[in-house]
Amino acid sequence: MSGEKKTTKSSSSFLADFLMGGVSAAVSKTAAAPIERVKLLIQNQDEMLKSGRLATPYKGIGECFTRTIKEEGFISLWRGNGMQSFWFQHFMRRFLLGWSVTIGAGLASYPIDTIRRRMMMTSGEAVKYKSSLHAFKEIIAKEGPKSLFKGAGANILRAIAGAGVLAGYDKLQVIFLGKAYSGGSG
């Protein structure tokens, strides 16, 4: 009898994990939808200019975001995403909190990650660092403090997906499964 109980628990655990994986993917896609929309607008701007749907070309990602929000509204960043109104109405506050926490943690640890990457990239070359502290001092002295954050902008944008998961995971468990499941093996 205990074998049957284990199988049932294992099956329901697998089902819950499987469903939560799908929910997490949906939340992540919804969170990343604005980036995808801007990417598509920039990629297709030549055709949009030719057809008259766009007056002037976009000057970059930031300007595309700004213009799209100004001309079409904030919610338009989720155009084509089936969860736009659900996401916007129920999770925007939690999302922004999650995004700011994710960005803060990412930026706080980014210099350490930069040092780690630099040390890895110099293996086998003439320039070698003696330690992490030595690498930190060398990078600051030769390139300045800003160099520790090169590429951090992409991580800020990528943090949108992480914030989406933080904002919606527990709530979506309750909506789709009727209760919130704890993490781990059980």
Order of alpha helices (4+ residues) and beta strands (2+ residues): alpha-alpha-alpha-alpha-alpha-alpha
